[in-house]
C-alpha cells in the first residue's frame, strides 16, 4: 500500500499546494485563473496532440472503451438522480445536477496526470480516446436533461433541443481539447512524423500539463467550499468515488478491455467531480451549493479512495 500511496499522494499534494498558495495570499486568484487558461488552452491540448499523433492502438476498439465508461456513467447518473428526487425529495433540476455531479469526473485536470503516473503511455492513449467524446456527450446530456427538467418545473423554455445542440456544437468547434485531439488524429492517420525541433517543444509543453493542471485546480478550489445540502452532497460524493469506478470496472471486464485500458478507465472515473457540474449549475442558476460541496468533498476524500482503487486494480490484474 505504501508504494501505491506514494504514487497517488503527489497528485493531491500538488492540488493542496495550489490551494495553499491562494489561501495564504502568496498568489492571487488571478494567477490561478491565468494558469488554468494556460493548462486548458495550451498544455493539455498539446499533450493530447502528442499522445494521439504517436499512439499505438494495438487493434483495440474505441467503441468497447466508450461502452465501458459510459455504461458506468449511466448507472451512476441514474442513481444520483433517483437519490436526489426520491430519497431527498428535491426537484427535477437538482436531480439532474446530482446525476451530473456523481458521474462527471475531472478527467482533464486530475485524470490525465493520475493515469499518466499510474498506468503510463497506454493509459494516456486510452484516456485520450475517451476525451475525444467525453465532453460533448456529458455536456449535451446534462444540458438537455436540465432544459427538460426546467420546463417541467418552471415552464421556462430556453430555446429547445436544436438551439442547445447548436450552441454546444459551436462551443466544441472552438474547444482547445477538441482541436488538439483532431490535430493529433491528422498526424496519426497521415503518418506524419514531427520534426526533431517541433517534437522537443511539444514534449516540453506536454510535460507541464500534469503539474500545472493540478496546481491550477487547487488554486480554483478556494471559490468552492462546503455549504448546505450536506447530506445530499455526501451521498453524491460516495456515488462519485465508489459507485462510478465500480460500475466502470465491471463494464470494462464485461467488454474485455485490456488491463491497462481498464486501469485507465477506472482510475479516471475515480477522481473527484469536475468543475463542469458547477458550470451547469451556474448556467441554470440552481444547485450551486450542491455542485460546490460535491467538488470539495470528493477532492478532499479522493486521495484515500483513489489509493484504494489503485490497490484493488493492482490485485485484480
Backbone bond lengths (Angstrom), bond angles and torsions (degrees), N, CA, C in turn:
res aa  C-N    CA-C-N  psi(-1)  N-CA   C-N-CA  omega(-1)  CA-C   N-CA-C  phi
1 X - - - 1.462 - - 1.515 111.23 -
2 X 1.327 116.91 -33.58 1.464 120.63 -177.86 1.518 111.13 -60.47
3 X 1.340 116.84 -43.77 1.460 120.35 -179.33 1.525 110.86 -63.07
4 X 1.333 117.01 -42.44 1.465 120.61 179.50 1.520 110.98 -64.34
5 X 1.319 116.10 -44.93 1.465 120.48 179.31 1.520 111.01 -60.72
6 X 1.324 116.70 -39.09 1.460 120.34 179.63 1.521 111.98 -66.98
7 X 1.333 117.11 -24.06 1.461 120.51 174.59 1.522 112.20 -80.66
8 X 1.328 116.40 -36.55 1.464 121.11 -177.25 1.521 111.75 -81.36
9 X 1.333 116.76 -39.03 1.463 121.32 -172.41 1.521 113.87 -56.92
10 X 1.342 120.76 -42.07 1.472 118.98 179.76 1.517 113.67 -57.64
11 X 1.340 117.05 -32.48 1.460 120.05 178.81 1.523 110.34 -60.09
12 X 1.320 116.78 -46.61 1.458 120.59 -176.77 1.533 111.74 -81.38
13 X 1.320 117.21 -24.82 1.469 119.37 174.37 1.528 110.97 -66.50
14 X 1.324 117.30 -36.89 1.459 119.92 176.79 1.530 110.70 -65.64
15 X 1.327 117.23 -38.42 1.468 120.10 174.42 1.526 109.83 -61.48
16 X 1.333 116.59 -45.06 1.464 121.19 -179.63 1.530 111.25 -62.66
17 X 1.332 117.06 -39.89 1.467 119.98 178.79 1.525 110.33 -61.19
18 X 1.326 116.86 -42.84 1.457 119.91 177.61 1.519 112.07 -62.15
19 X 1.335 115.78 -45.13 1.474 120.27 178.64 1.524 110.72 -61.91
20 X 1.334 116.48 -43.74 1.466 121.23 -177.64 1.521 111.31 -65.62
21 X 1.327 117.26 -37.64 1.466 120.80 -179.01 1.520 111.56 -61.52
22 X 1.330 116.20 -38.55 1.469 120.26 178.81 1.520 110.91 -80.09
23 X 1.331 116.45 -40.13 1.462 121.03 -177.59 1.521 112.06 -61.76
24 X 1.334 116.90 -37.76 1.465 121.09 -178.99 1.523 112.95 -85.93
25 X 1.328 116.83 -6.21 1.456 120.21 -179.14 1.513 113.93 83.95
26 X 1.332 117.33 5.34 1.460 120.04 178.60 1.524 110.71 -61.41
27 X 1.332 115.98 -38.52 1.457 121.78 175.33 1.524 108.96 -129.31
28 X 1.316 116.18 147.33 1.453 120.11 -179.48 1.519 112.48 -84.44
29 X 1.334 115.67 164.91 1.460 120.83 179.38 1.521 111.79 -57.16
30 X 1.328 116.52 -35.16 1.455 120.69 -178.45 1.514 113.36 -62.16
31 X 1.334 116.73 -31.78 1.458 120.63 178.57 1.530 109.79 -65.42
32 X 1.334 115.63 -43.51 1.459 119.69 178.86 1.516 111.87 -63.17
33 X 1.336 116.43 -39.98 1.462 119.96 178.98 1.527 110.48 -64.56
34 X 1.342 116.78 -41.63 1.460 120.49 179.49 1.528 110.93 -66.45
35 X 1.340 116.65 -40.91 1.461 120.19 178.54 1.526 110.56 -64.88
36 X 1.326 116.35 -40.71 1.460 120.32 177.18 1.518 111.81 -61.82
37 X 1.348 117.32 -38.49 1.461 121.01 177.02 1.519 110.98 -64.59
38 X 1.335 116.97 -41.24 1.465 120.88 177.62 1.527 110.36 -61.00
39 X 1.320 116.16 -44.67 1.464 120.67 -179.24 1.523 110.39 -62.12
40 X 1.327 116.28 -49.05 1.461 120.93 -173.64 1.523 112.56 -72.51
41 X 1.330 116.80 -36.49 1.463 120.06 -172.99 1.526 114.10 -95.06
42 X 1.338 117.30 -21.18 1.468 119.07 -176.03 1.522 112.31 -126.58
43 X 1.343 117.44 -61.39 1.471 120.80 -168.69 1.531 112.59 -62.85
44 X 1.331 117.71 -53.74 1.467 120.09 -178.03 1.529 111.92 -68.54
45 X 1.333 120.85 -42.95 1.471 118.74 174.68 1.533 113.32 -56.48
46 X 1.345 117.30 -38.48 1.469 120.16 177.85 1.524 110.32 -67.21
47 X 1.336 116.81 -40.10 1.467 119.96 176.69 1.523 110.99 -61.42
48 X 1.322 117.27 -44.40 1.468 120.80 179.56 1.523 110.89 -66.02
49 X 1.328 116.41 -39.89 1.461 120.61 176.91 1.529 110.62 -58.18
50 X 1.335 116.51 -49.54 1.461 120.00 -179.04 1.526 111.52 -63.05
51 X 1.324 115.88 -41.89 1.463 120.05 -177.19 1.529 111.75 -61.80
52 X 1.332 116.78 -48.65 1.463 120.48 -178.48 1.530 110.72 -70.84
53 X 1.331 117.35 -38.64 1.464 120.65 -178.90 1.524 111.61 -61.87
54 X 1.332 117.04 -34.95 1.461 121.38 -175.48 1.529 113.26 -105.88
55 X 1.323 117.57 7.77 1.467 120.89 -171.05 1.520 112.49 -70.04
56 X 1.334 114.23 147.67 1.465 122.58 169.16 1.534 106.75 -118.34
57 X 1.323 116.70 112.27 1.461 120.62 -173.45 1.527 113.18 -87.50
58 X 1.323 117.71 -14.10 1.470 121.94 175.89 1.530 112.32 51.55
59 X 1.326 117.06 35.85 1.454 120.45 175.93 1.518 115.08 75.73
60 X 1.331 118.01 7.46 1.464 120.69 -179.15 1.533 110.18 -74.11
61 X 1.325 116.42 138.80 1.465 121.86 -179.89 1.520 110.77 -87.38
62 X 1.338 117.78 126.92 1.460 119.34 175.98 1.522 112.47 -66.01
63 X 1.338 116.48 -26.27 1.462 119.41 -176.57 1.530 111.31 -66.86
64 X 1.314 117.85 -37.67 1.470 119.69 177.21 1.526 110.38 -65.12
65 X 1.320 116.02 -38.75 1.472 119.82 178.19 1.522 110.30 -63.36
66 X 1.338 116.38 -46.52 1.465 119.76 -179.89 1.532 111.24 -63.91
67 X 1.319 117.13 -40.57 1.469 120.50 178.71 1.528 110.45 -61.55
68 X 1.335 115.77 -44.02 1.468 119.81 -178.86 1.513 111.23 -62.50
69 X 1.326 116.76 -48.11 1.466 119.38 -175.71 1.529 111.49 -69.98
70 X 1.321 116.70 -50.04 1.467 118.88 -175.48 1.526 112.18 -74.48
71 X 1.329 117.12 -20.04 1.460 118.56 170.09 1.514 110.80 -63.33
72 X 1.339 116.32 -44.68 1.468 120.79 175.73 1.513 112.10 -63.81
73 X 1.332 116.38 -38.80 1.464 120.96 178.03 1.523 110.90 -61.66
74 X 1.334 116.69 -44.31 1.470 120.67 -178.10 1.523 111.33 -61.37
75 X 1.335 116.21 -44.17 1.466 120.48 179.60 1.525 110.66 -61.69
76 X 1.323 116.77 -46.47 1.464 121.11 -175.76 1.520 111.47 -71.43
77 X 1.319 116.78 -41.00 1.470 121.06 178.89 1.534 109.37 -59.78
78 X 1.333 116.79 -46.44 1.464 120.35 179.33 1.528 110.80 -61.75
79 X 1.331 117.16 -41.15 1.465 120.27 179.22 1.514 111.37 -63.85
80 X 1.339 117.13 -41.85 1.463 120.52 178.45 1.513 112.16 -63.86
81 X 1.316 116.14 -41.96 1.467 120.80 179.56 1.532 110.92 -63.38
82 X 1.321 116.36 -47.44 1.464 120.49 -179.14 1.529 111.15 -65.79
83 X 1.320 116.67 -38.51 1.463 120.67 178.64 1.522 111.00 -59.69
84 X 1.332 116.34 -44.95 1.463 120.94 -177.56 1.523 112.10 -70.53
85 X 1.337 116.74 -42.77 1.462 119.39 -173.72 1.523 113.76 -84.92
86 X 1.329 117.49 -33.03 1.460 119.66 -176.68 1.528 112.02 -94.21
87 X 1.327 117.82 -50.27 1.458 120.22 -176.24 1.522 112.00 -79.01
88 X 1.341 117.02 -44.27 1.467 120.65 -176.53 1.527 112.12 -95.87
89 X 1.336 117.27 -2.37 1.467 122.66 173.22 1.530 112.66 57.86
90 X 1.346 116.95 38.47 1.454 120.54 177.15 1.520 109.64 -93.06
91 X 1.348 116.88 164.16 1.461 118.94 -176.33 1.533 111.16 -75.51
92 X 1.327 115.87 175.81 1.459 121.44 -173.00 1.524 112.61 -64.26
93 X 1.341 116.78 -32.41 1.469 119.27 179.87 1.524 110.84 -65.91
94 X 1.322 117.09 -42.36 1.464 120.41 176.40 1.523 109.62 -66.89
95 X 1.340 116.44 -33.13 1.457 119.88 176.22 1.518 111.84 -60.22
96 X 1.338 116.25 -44.75 1.464 120.00 178.20 1.524 110.50 -63.67
97 X 1.328 116.23 -44.59 1.461 119.81 -179.07 1.526 111.38 -65.09
98 X 1.323 116.78 -35.87 1.467 120.35 176.06 1.527 110.21 -64.10
99 X 1.336 116.69 -40.34 1.457 120.09 176.46 1.517 112.18 -62.81
100 X 1.325 116.10 -45.22 1.472 121.08 178.11 1.526 110.22 -60.46
101 X 1.327 116.81 -47.53 1.463 121.38 -175.48 1.525 111.94 -65.41
102 X 1.312 117.45 -30.27 1.460 120.58 -179.13 1.519 112.69 -83.14
103 X 1.349 117.47 -18.83 1.468 120.18 -171.46 1.523 114.47 -121.47
104 X 1.330 118.01 -4.03 1.472 121.04 -176.47 1.522 108.90 -101.93
105 X 1.326 117.03 96.42 1.463 121.79 -177.97 1.519 111.04 -81.41
106 X 1.327 115.43 152.90 1.466 121.77 177.93 1.530 108.70 -82.86
107 X 1.335 115.31 71.82 1.459 121.01 -173.24 1.521 114.06 -68.12
108 X 1.328 117.03 -30.18 1.464 120.17 -174.65 1.522 111.17 -82.55
109 X 1.326 117.53 -54.74 1.460 120.68 -171.43 1.532 112.83 -78.87
110 X 1.339 117.71 -29.41 1.468 119.74 179.31 1.525 111.36 -115.85
111 X 1.329 117.10 -41.58 1.460 120.35 -176.30 1.521 113.12 -58.80
112 X 1.333 117.49 -47.91 1.464 120.42 -178.41 1.530 112.47 -60.92
113 X 1.346 119.35 -51.29 1.473 118.18 178.51 1.525 112.73 -61.43
114 X 1.328 116.91 -39.81 1.462 120.43 -177.67 1.525 111.16 -66.70
115 X 1.324 117.04 -48.46 1.460 120.68 -178.85 1.526 110.87 -65.09
116 X 1.329 116.52 -39.68 1.456 119.31 177.24 1.513 112.07 -60.80
117 X 1.317 116.55 -38.53 1.467 121.21 -178.75 1.525 111.65 -75.05
118 X 1.333 117.07 -40.57 1.459 121.01 -172.19 1.529 113.43 -89.45
119 X 1.335 117.71 -33.64 1.462 121.02 -173.72 1.527 112.03 -110.78
120 X 1.335 117.15 -36.28 1.457 120.23 -179.89 1.517 112.57 97.58
121 X 1.328 116.20 -159.62 1.460 121.62 -172.37 1.525 112.88 -61.33
122 X 1.338 118.18 -39.39 1.470 120.32 178.66 1.530 110.89 -60.64
123 X 1.323 115.73 -38.08 1.451 119.86 178.57 1.515 112.24 -67.46
124 X 1.343 116.87 -39.13 1.462 120.68 178.62 1.523 110.34 -65.20
125 X 1.326 117.36 -38.74 1.465 120.66 176.69 1.530 109.88 -60.56
126 X 1.324 116.89 -47.28 1.466 120.76 179.89 1.515 111.18 -60.78
127 X 1.325 116.54 -43.94 1.463 119.67 -178.51 1.522 111.03 -68.44
128 X 1.325 117.69 -34.98 1.464 120.80 177.00 1.527 110.92 -62.89
129 X 1.337 116.37 -39.70 1.472 120.25 176.54 1.525 110.18 -62.52
130 X 1.323 116.59 -40.54 1.463 119.84 177.24 1.522 111.25 -64.69
131 X 1.339 116.36 -44.66 1.459 120.04 -176.85 1.525 112.31 -64.55
132 X 1.325 117.45 -21.93 1.460 120.24 178.69 1.524 111.84 -60.55
133 X 1.340 116.69 -27.75 1.471 119.86 -177.77 1.529 112.98 -123.92
134 X 1.335 117.62 -12.00 1.462 120.54 -171.35 1.523 112.73 -61.38
135 X 1.322 117.06 -52.95 1.461 119.95 -176.67 1.516 112.83 -61.14
136 X 1.356 118.97 -51.22 1.469 117.60 179.15 1.521 113.66 -60.78
137 X 1.342 117.90 -42.47 1.462 120.14 -178.99 1.524 110.86 -62.49
138 X 1.331 116.78 -47.85 1.465 120.60 -175.63 1.522 112.17 -69.90
139 X 1.336 117.04 -42.07 1.463 119.58 -178.16 1.526 111.06 -70.64
140 X 1.326 117.51 -39.58 1.466 119.74 178.18 1.526 110.08 -65.17
141 X 1.342 116.78 -45.74 1.467 120.00 179.78 1.519 111.02 -62.18
142 X 1.338 116.62 -47.36 1.462 120.19 -178.77 1.517 112.26 -62.93
143 X 1.331 116.79 -43.27 1.465 120.38 -177.68 1.526 111.36 -68.81
144 X 1.332 117.43 -43.93 1.462 120.03 -179.61 1.523 111.54 -65.07
145 X 1.331 117.04 -42.23 1.463 119.84 179.01 1.526 111.29 -66.79
146 X 1.328 116.92 -36.66 1.463 119.31 178.14 1.528 110.97 -69.45
147 X 1.337 116.53 -38.75 1.472 119.78 175.49 1.531 110.18 -58.97
148 X 1.333 116.11 -45.15 1.459 120.52 -179.89 1.519 111.25 -63.83
149 X 1.339 116.45 -43.49 1.463 120.11 179.98 1.525 111.18 -64.61
150 X 1.326 117.03 -38.73 1.465 119.61 -179.42 1.516 111.57 -67.99
151 X 1.326 116.74 -37.82 1.469 119.17 176.79 1.523 111.03 -62.34
152 X 1.343 116.44 -40.31 1.465 120.00 -178.46 1.526 111.61 -72.38
153 X 1.343 117.37 -33.68 1.461 119.98 -176.73 1.522 112.81 -85.14
154 X 1.337 117.45 -37.51 1.468 120.68 -172.56 1.521 114.08 -120.84
155 X 1.316 117.42 -15.92 1.453 120.10 -175.93 1.513 113.50 81.03
156 X 1.333 118.42 1.73 1.461 122.46 -178.88 1.520 109.66 -82.45
157 X 1.332 116.54 131.52 1.465 122.01 178.09 1.526 107.79 -115.41
158 X 1.326 116.79 118.86 1.466 120.88 -177.81 1.529 113.47 -91.26
159 X 1.310 118.01 11.16 1.455 117.82 174.78 1.509 115.56 131.92
160 X 1.317 118.17 -9.86 1.449 120.22 175.53 1.507 114.17 86.47
161 X 1.343 113.70 176.29 1.467 121.37 -173.70 1.525 111.87 -63.64
162 X 1.327 118.08 -45.24 1.466 121.42 -176.85 1.524 110.32 -61.25
163 X 1.310 116.54 -42.70 1.464 120.35 179.52 1.524 111.35 -63.04
164 X 1.336 115.81 -42.84 1.461 120.37 -180.00 1.522 110.73 -63.57
165 X 1.344 116.44 -47.73 1.455 120.35 -179.36 1.528 111.40 -62.64
166 X 1.324 115.97 -38.93 1.463 119.60 178.56 1.521 112.05 -63.46
167 X 1.336 116.04 -43.75 1.465 120.05 179.55 1.518 111.50 -64.72
168 X 1.333 116.61 -44.81 1.465 120.31 179.08 1.521 110.43 -63.12
169 X 1.341 116.53 -41.96 1.461 120.63 179.27 1.520 111.73 -60.92
170 X 1.328 116.82 -43.96 1.470 120.33 178.82 1.521 111.02 -63.39
171 X 1.329 116.16 -40.50 1.462 119.59 178.66 1.526 111.49 -63.43
172 X 1.338 116.62 -39.82 1.466 120.11 -178.10 1.522 111.85 -67.16
173 X 1.337 117.19 -34.33 1.461 120.41 179.83 1.522 111.57 -62.34
174 X 1.337 116.43 -27.47 1.467 120.95 -179.98 1.524 112.12 -103.21
175 X 1.338 117.40 5.89 1.459 120.42 -177.39 1.531 110.06 -76.79
176 X 1.346 118.23 123.63 1.471 120.54 -177.34 1.526 113.28 -59.91
177 X 1.351 118.05 -32.80 1.461 120.12 179.05 1.523 111.22 -65.29
178 X 1.324 116.21 -42.82 1.462 121.28 178.72 1.525 110.20 -64.68
179 X 1.332 115.87 -40.39 1.464 119.94 179.65 1.531 110.36 -64.97
180 X 1.340 117.16 -42.63 1.459 120.81 178.46 1.524 112.01 -61.77
181 X 1.337 116.41 -44.42 1.460 120.88 178.53 1.530 111.45 -64.04
182 X 1.330 116.46 -42.82 1.467 120.50 -179.07 1.529 110.84 -64.99
183 X 1.334 116.91 -42.03 1.467 120.28 179.17 1.528 110.60 -64.46
184 X 1.325 116.88 -40.41 1.457 120.39 177.23 1.519 111.70 -63.01
185 X 1.338 116.12 -39.15 1.465 120.49 178.93 1.525 111.17 -64.31
186 X 1.340 117.06 -37.97 1.467 121.16 177.69 1.529 110.14 -61.96
187 X 1.324 116.74 -46.32 1.467 120.72 178.72 1.531 110.52 -63.08
188 X 1.339 115.94 -42.88 1.469 119.96 -176.76 1.526 111.57 -66.45
189 X 1.318 116.78 -50.02 1.461 120.85 -177.06 1.523 111.68 -68.95
190 X 1.342 115.77 -31.45 1.459 119.62 179.84 1.513 113.64 -84.39
191 X 1.333 117.10 -4.92 1.453 120.32 -179.29 1.512 113.38 64.79
192 X 1.336 116.79 29.34 1.468 121.61 -177.27 1.519 109.65 -85.18
193 X 1.306 116.49 127.13 1.468 121.36 176.86 1.527 109.30 -93.63
194 X 1.320 116.44 136.14 1.457 119.86 178.20 1.528 110.30 -71.08
195 X 1.329 117.49 135.23 1.469 119.87 172.46 1.526 110.35 -58.94
196 X 1.337 117.09 154.45 1.458 121.77 -174.45 1.529 112.41 -56.40
197 X 1.332 116.21 -44.61 1.478 119.62 -178.19 1.522 110.70 -64.91
198 X 1.331 116.23 -43.63 1.464 120.48 178.66 1.525 110.62 -62.14
199 X 1.345 116.23 -42.41 1.463 119.70 -179.23 1.525 111.22 -63.16
200 X 1.320 117.10 -38.74 1.466 120.38 178.82 1.525 110.83 -61.68
201 X 1.320 116.19 -46.14 1.470 120.41 179.83 1.522 110.38 -64.98
202 X 1.334 116.76 -45.10 1.465 121.10 179.57 1.523 110.66 -60.38
203 X 1.325 117.15 -45.04 1.470 121.02 -179.99 1.525 111.26 -61.43
204 X 1.328 117.06 -40.99 1.460 120.18 -178.06 1.527 111.69 -68.42
205 X 1.327 116.84 -40.60 1.472 119.18 177.78 1.523 109.90 -68.16
206 X 1.333 116.69 -43.38 1.469 120.66 -179.41 1.524 111.38 -60.22
207 X 1.344 116.82 -33.81 1.466 120.63 -179.01 1.522 112.40 -66.80
208 X 1.335 116.85 -21.78 1.469 119.48 179.78 1.519 112.18 -83.81
209 X 1.341 117.83 -15.08 1.466 120.79 -170.79 1.519 112.21 -60.04
210 X 1.353 117.22 -48.16 1.457 120.51 -175.99 1.515 113.61 -61.83
211 X 1.341 119.33 -61.90 1.464 119.85 -178.15 1.520 113.32 -62.68
212 X 1.331 117.87 -38.90 1.465 119.87 -179.66 1.526 110.81 -65.78
213 X 1.342 117.37 -38.72 1.465 120.56 178.86 1.518 111.28 -63.18
214 X 1.317 116.90 -43.60 1.467 120.75 -177.60 1.530 111.36 -68.06
215 X 1.318 117.40 -43.11 1.460 120.28 179.60 1.528 110.66 -65.68
216 X 1.327 117.07 -42.56 1.462 119.49 179.86 1.522 111.40 -65.23
217 X 1.340 117.07 -35.25 1.461 119.93 176.57 1.523 110.04 -64.03
218 X 1.328 116.85 -44.88 1.459 119.96 177.90 1.517 112.23 -58.86
219 X 1.320 116.38 -39.20 1.468 119.90 178.88 1.529 111.31 -67.02
220 X 1.332 116.26 -32.03 1.469 119.96 -179.79 1.519 112.48 -75.75
221 X 1.334 118.03 -21.67 1.466 120.92 -175.21 1.521 113.02 -64.58
222 X 1.331 117.12 -19.17 1.464 118.93 -179.09 1.527 111.89 -59.09
223 X 1.330 116.50 -31.49 1.469 119.65 -176.47 1.524 111.97 -75.17
224 X 1.324 117.80 -13.89 1.457 120.53 -178.17 1.531 109.80 -91.93
225 X 1.303 118.94 -122.78 1.455 120.08 -175.23 1.516 110.01 115.15
226 X 1.324 115.96 -172.75 1.463 121.05 -178.50 1.521 108.26 -124.69
227 X 1.335 116.13 121.01 1.469 119.13 -179.80 1.517 109.29 -158.92
228 X 1.332 116.70 126.86 1.455 121.34 177.53 1.523 112.74 64.74
229 X 1.296 116.78 166.27 1.468 122.74 176.98 1.527 112.69 51.99
230 X 1.341 117.87 30.12 1.458 119.54 -170.96 1.528 112.53 -63.79
231 X 1.328 116.81 -40.79 1.458 119.08 178.77 1.513 111.74 -64.00
232 X 1.328 116.56 -45.94 1.459 120.60 179.26 1.526 110.34 -67.61
233 X 1.326 117.58 -42.21 1.471 120.68 -179.99 1.520 111.20 -61.52
234 X 1.329 116.68 -42.85 1.471 120.18 179.31 1.526 110.52 -64.33
235 X 1.321 116.83 -40.47 1.472 120.28 179.41 1.520 111.34 -65.76
236 X 1.329 116.44 -42.67 1.463 120.93 178.14 1.526 110.22 -64.27
237 X 1.327 116.81 -36.95 1.465 120.66 178.83 1.528 111.27 -62.52
238 X 1.328 116.15 -38.39 1.471 119.85 177.43 1.526 110.16 -64.69
239 X 1.321 117.00 -42.78 1.466 119.74 177.15 1.524 110.52 -60.03
240 X 1.333 115.65 -43.68 1.474 119.72 -177.26 1.527 111.64 -64.13
241 X 1.324 117.09 -45.90 1.461 121.52 -171.77 1.526 113.70 -87.37
242 X 1.328 116.89 -17.89 1.468 120.02 -176.40 1.532 112.07 -118.26
243 X 1.343 116.89 -57.75 1.463 119.68 -174.65 1.524 112.30 -67.22
244 X 1.336 118.43 -44.19 1.466 119.89 -178.00 1.529 111.88 -60.04
245 X 1.337 119.93 -54.01 1.477 117.71 178.76 1.528 113.19 -63.45
246 X 1.339 118.02 -33.82 1.462 119.91 177.51 1.527 110.76 -64.26
247 X 1.317 116.92 -42.31 1.467 121.11 179.64 1.525 110.99 -67.24
248 X 1.330 116.32 -41.15 1.465 120.39 178.95 1.532 110.27 -65.26
249 X 1.332 116.37 -39.72 1.464 119.72 178.49 1.536 110.77 -62.45
250 X 1.331 116.66 -46.73 1.470 120.27 -179.86 1.525 110.97 -61.63
251 X 1.335 116.70 -42.98 1.462 120.19 -179.88 1.525 111.60 -67.79
252 X 1.332 116.71 -36.85 1.471 120.72 179.29 1.518 111.12 -64.19
253 X 1.321 116.15 -41.57 1.463 119.67 177.43 1.526 110.78 -67.54
254 X 1.335 115.30 -36.82 1.463 119.80 -177.86 1.526 111.80 -64.90
255 X 1.339 117.15 -40.01 1.468 119.71 -177.77 1.529 112.25 -90.42
256 X 1.336 117.61 -4.02 1.459 120.66 173.02 1.508 115.90 82.12
257 X 1.335 118.88 35.70 1.461 120.59 174.60 1.529 109.98 -66.91
258 X 1.318 116.57 153.18 1.462 120.72 176.58 1.533 109.28 -65.44
259 X 1.328 118.33 159.82 1.472 120.08 177.82 1.525 113.05 -56.31
260 X 1.340 117.18 -38.00 1.469 120.10 -179.35 1.522 111.25 -67.57
261 X 1.323 116.83 -44.07 1.461 119.55 179.89 1.526 110.93 -70.26
262 X 1.320 116.26 -36.50 1.471 119.58 175.63 1.523 110.31 -61.14
263 X 1.327 116.65 -46.55 1.464 120.33 179.61 1.524 111.20 -60.56
264 X 1.332 116.55 -41.71 1.461 120.08 179.75 1.522 111.36 -62.36
265 X 1.337 116.85 -44.62 1.463 120.25 -178.71 1.525 111.69 -67.17
266 X 1.325 116.89 -42.34 1.463 119.95 -178.92 1.526 110.62 -67.65
267 X 1.317 117.86 -44.64 1.466 120.42 -178.27 1.523 111.61 -64.51
268 X 1.342 116.93 -42.08 1.465 117.33 -179.24 1.536 111.09 -71.09
269 X 1.329 116.92 -28.30 1.466 119.06 176.27 1.527 111.63 -74.90
270 X 1.341 116.69 -20.11 1.460 121.07 -177.14 1.523 113.39 -86.95
271 X 1.330 117.70 -7.94 1.467 119.71 -177.74 1.531 109.95 -76.01
272 X 1.342 117.46 166.80 1.467 120.79 -177.13 1.528 113.91 -59.62
273 X 1.311 114.41 165.32 1.464 122.08 177.53 1.518 110.72 -60.86
274 X 1.329 116.37 138.34 1.457 121.21 179.78 1.515 112.67 -80.73
275 X 1.331 115.04 161.86 1.464 120.29 -177.26 1.522 112.24 -70.95
276 X 1.341 117.42 -8.51 1.464 119.55 178.56 1.526 111.64 -62.02
277 X 1.349 116.64 -29.22 1.466 119.23 175.55 1.526 110.26 -61.03
278 X 1.332 115.87 -40.22 1.468 121.12 177.79 1.531 110.41 -65.92
279 X 1.337 116.87 -39.37 1.461 120.67 -178.64 1.530 111.30 -64.27
280 X 1.334 116.64 -40.02 1.467 119.93 177.92 1.528 110.13 -67.25
281 X 1.345 116.34 -42.00 1.465 119.88 177.26 1.519 110.27 -60.58
282 X 1.315 116.54 -39.80 1.460 121.49 -178.27 1.523 111.00 -66.94
283 X 1.314 115.90 -40.72 1.462 119.28 -177.89 1.519 111.79 -64.74
284 X 1.322 116.74 -39.71 1.462 120.25 -175.99 1.524 113.05 -97.80
285 X 1.329 117.26 -2.48 1.464 120.93 175.05 1.512 113.97 66.11
286 X 1.334 117.41 34.88 1.457 120.37 -179.15 1.526 109.21 -146.81
287 X 1.328 116.39 142.03 1.453 120.86 172.46 1.512 116.10 77.15
288 X 1.346 117.52 23.42 1.465 119.40 -179.21 1.524 112.06 -58.16
289 X 1.332 116.60 -45.99 1.466 119.51 -175.99 1.525 111.11 -67.70
290 X 1.335 117.70 -33.97 1.461 120.49 177.73 1.529 110.36 -65.03
291 X 1.330 117.04 -48.20 1.460 120.48 -179.95 1.527 110.85 -62.69
292 X 1.340 116.51 -46.43 1.461 120.36 -177.91 1.521 111.35 -63.53
293 X 1.322 116.91 -45.48 1.465 120.44 -178.62 1.524 111.17 -64.14
294 X 1.333 117.21 -39.42 1.460 120.27 -179.95 1.523 110.96 -66.42
295 X 1.329 117.11 -41.75 1.467 120.51 177.22 1.525 110.35 -59.51
296 X 1.335 116.44 -45.99 1.463 120.55 -178.15 1.526 111.44 -66.70
297 X 1.335 116.96 -46.84 1.468 120.79 -178.11 1.528 111.84 -62.90
298 X 1.333 116.59 -44.77 1.465 118.88 -177.88 1.525 111.01 -69.02
299 X 1.316 117.15 -32.38 1.461 119.46 177.40 1.523 110.59 -68.81
300 X 1.339 116.35 -41.54 1.459 119.92 179.96 1.524 111.91 -65.75
301 X 1.332 116.62 -39.69 1.466 120.29 -177.30 1.523 112.94 -87.63
302 X 1.327 116.38 -11.76 1.451 120.59 -172.69 1.513 115.01 -60.35
303 X 1.334 117.00 -35.92 1.466 118.96 -177.79 1.525 110.88 -59.91
304 X 1.321 117.51 -36.47 1.463 121.61 179.25 1.524 111.26 -74.91
305 X 1.327 116.82 -49.61 1.465 119.46 -174.73 1.528 111.63 -69.08
306 X 1.331 117.69 -38.59 1.468 119.46 177.88 1.525 110.28 -64.51
307 X 1.331 116.56 -38.33 1.466 120.16 176.85 1.524 110.39 -61.77
308 X 1.322 116.77 -44.17 1.465 120.13 -179.89 1.527 111.43 -65.03
309 X 1.312 117.84 -40.56 1.475 120.06 177.89 1.523 110.79 -66.23
310 X 1.328 116.51 -36.63 1.468 119.48 177.22 1.523 110.72 -63.10
311 X 1.315 116.42 -40.89 1.471 120.48 178.31 1.530 111.06 -65.36
312 X 1.336 116.17 -42.64 1.469 120.03 179.53 1.519 111.24 -64.37
313 X 1.320 117.10 -39.52 1.458 120.64 178.70 1.515 111.11 -65.69
314 X 1.329 115.74 -39.05 1.458 119.71 177.58 1.505 112.84 -62.57
315 X 1.330 116.03 -37.11 1.457 120.00 179.97 1.513 113.18 -78.31
316 X 1.353 115.70 -23.80 1.478 119.36 -176.29 1.514 112.71 -85.69
317 X 1.347 117.90 -18.93 1.452 120.19 -176.41 1.521 111.79 -81.45
